[in-house]
Amino acid sequence: MRQRPRKLIATALLLVFVVFWALFAMSLSQGRVATFSGAMQAVVFVVLGLIWVLPAGLLIRWMSRPD
């Protein structure tokens, strides 16, 4: 597959993934995380805020491969 269609596909997938992850993190933080202590909440929020970078990085690496 050429780089141009890969970029289009990866951009669409990345947008869908970020929206899904944001909704998932919000629902998780409204449920169980709200009962945790302040320090534990901060740890969970940092982990949830950073964990999406791994699949996004793989997707970006795939889309930027040369032809």
N, C-alpha and C positions, 0 to 999 in steps of 0.2 A: 504494500500500500504506500502511496506517495505521501509526502509530509503534509501537504495542504489538507487532504481529507482527514488525516490523523489529527491535525490541529482542530478542525471543526468538531470531530467526534469527541475529542478529549475536552474541549471547552464546554460542550453541552453536558458531558458526564460530570465534569467538575462542578458546574453550576447546580446540577441536580443533587450531587453528593453533598455539597456545602449546605444547601437548604435542608436536606434530610438530616444531616448531622446536627445542624443548629436546632431543629425541632426535637430531635432525639435528646440532645443535651438539656434543652429547656424542660422537657417532660421529666427527665431523670432528676434534675435539680429541684423541680417543684414537688416531687414525690419523696423519696427516701433521704436525699441529701439535706433537705430542710430540717431534718431532725438531728443532724450531726452537730458537733461543736464547731465553733468558728474556725479553728485551725484546720480541722478535718475538711470543712467546706472549702477552704482555700486550696487545699491539696487537690481535692476532687475537681474543682473548677480549673485549676492549672492543667491537670491531666486531660480533662475533657477539652480544654482549649487548645492543647498541643497535639493530641493523638491523631487528629484529622490530617496532620501534615504528612504522615507516613504514606497513606494511600494517594494523597494528592501529589506527593513527590514522585511516586512511581508512575503515575499517570502523566506527569509533566516530562519525566525522562522518556517515556514511550513516545509522546507526541513530538519531542524534539530530536528524535533519532534522524540521522541523515537518510536520504532515499537509498 
